[in-house]
Each structure stands twice: as structure tokens, then as C-alpha cells.
Amino acid sequence: MEIFDVTVIGGGPSGLFALFYAGMRGAKAKVIDVLPELGGQLYALYPEKYIYDMPGFPAIVAQDLVKGCVDQAFQWPHAKCLEERVTDIARDEDGAFTVVTDKDRHRTRAIVLTTGIGAFSPRKLAAPSAERFEGSGLHYYARAFDEFAGLRVTIVGGGDSAVDYALALEPRAASVAVVHRSAFRAHASTVDRLRASRVQIHQPDFEVEEVHGDARVSAVTIVNKVQEGRPDIVDDMRSGRIQLIFNTTEGAQAIADSFSLRRTALTHNIPYYTTVAGARAAVQAIGALRRGSLEVAPLQSYF
């Protein structure tokens, strides 16, 4: 089996720069990545988004940065193994390593890990109606900004990606709104730009409660937390829109809010759970009811 001096696991900008340095040192190098293209999340998720924190560039489009990194790294004929997921790394008797993937085995004298947060798995919108709109107006990343030209866009989140998306889409979309439940986590300078823009900001203490539409998303309902504006969750409980509550409290304000939630749940006959164990049991019971498999068993059968 052919052996390499250096194997880089992860084909984002850091991995590509590691390849560049391997070439500068005259090392025989290889890169392995689970994605079909080099560039990592920059290229896979937001190739048209501006990147503001790269040395030497006040701002650079992600796909342009990736192209530059690829051109720089592949001045030398490095091996490239894409769409391979690393499953194991073993130390061999001669001191070298065997990197095992879901497709092959790779021998190497040294390994550089530049995997970042690993393969991307988005945190999905918690609204119960959201899942059926995935790919039909509900997106977890935007690869081509012109697809949103003339549309009314709602962005959920408060990190760098959310704020950068909002600023990038503002001149293209008919309108842009940002919904976030807590403080912004993005860079302070880009948050300042967001607040100075035409983007509608619903933050803090706002969440998307429901996604509406037929074949595609047509609207969303956003809701305030208790005592942060109307309509709030208590209003939705009274109107019958919320029929089950899981509420775990942390902090003085959350405990104070829970009083009105518990009172409303009691007066409107809404099931109300305050622990993770209780919520888990409720979900399991609902699943059993839907399967028609709910049975009565004596406590002794569990011990």
C-alpha cells in the first residue's frame, strides 16, 4: 500500500493551507474529505456569502477564497480523496498510521486534523409544521442568493451566518426579517450594520411558532415569550393553538413566567410538563397511542 508523508483530514481552508505547507516542505501529501468538493462549509453551505475575518481581505466571497486556497495548495500534485468519511485511525507497528474510511484504507506517516465541527448537520426549526416544507421554501443554508430575489425572507438565528445572510439578501429580497430568541452572537460590527439596515429585527425573545403554506411556505407565525410583547404564548394557549406544554425553567424570570403558563394550562385543561423525564414519557405515550399499542401493566413488571 502506498504511503504518504502527510494526510490531511478535512478539505476546508485550514486543510488546504496545511496542504500548501506540505508542498512547501517537499512532503508527499493527501487530503481526505467527506464532501464532494473541496472548501468545507464555506463552499458547501454559503459560497456566495462574504467572509470578513480572513487576514489580508476586508471582505471576500467564500467561493473566491476557496478557489484561492485550492490554487495555492495544488501547486503540487497532492492526492485528493473526496466523498470519503473517516471511520477509524490505527497506529501501525512501524510507527505509521492507517486511516480507514468508508471506501478505502490510507497509509501515512503523519496526520493533520482540520475537520472543524465535522460533517454539517443543521439545527432544525422546532415548529411542528416545519418539516414538511423542507426544500419547499424552508432552507437551512443559501448557496445561491439570487434564488431569493423578490421574495419575503425570514431568517431564524442570531449567529454570524444569520446576520451575514440577512445583509447579503437585503438588496435582493422584497423584504428580510430576522427572528432570534436571545442576544446576537455575531460580530459586533456586522450586528451594527444589521441594525442600520432595512432588515426587520424581531429580537430578543421571539421564536417561529408555526410555518404556513400549501405546496410552499407562504408565511410564518412568530411569538413573543411571556411578558415580552403580544401576542405571547399565553395568548396562544387561551386561543387553543397550543395544546401541550413542556416548560423547564432556569432563572428568576423563567420561574416568574411559568406562573402564568401553569395557571393558563390549569384553567384551559392543557397538559403541562416541567421536567425532561416527564416530557420524554409524554412523547412515548403519544407515540404508543398513535401506534395503538398502549397497554396497562402492573408496576411489578418493571422491576
ABEGO torsion letter per residue (X at the ends): XBBBABBBBEABAAAAAAAAAAAAAGBBBBBBBABABBGEAAAAABAABBBAABBGBABBBAAAAAAAAAAAAAABBBBBBBGBBBABBBBBAAGBBBBBBAABBBBBABBBBBAEAEBBBBBBBABAAAAAABGBGBBABBABAAAABGBBBBBBEABAAAAAAAAAAAAABABBBBBBABBBABBAAAAAAAAABABBBBOBGBBBABBBEBABBABBBBBBBBGAEOBBAAAAAAAGABABBBBBBBEAAAAAAAAAAAAAAAAAGBBBBABAAAAAAAAAAAAAAAAGABBBBBAAAAX
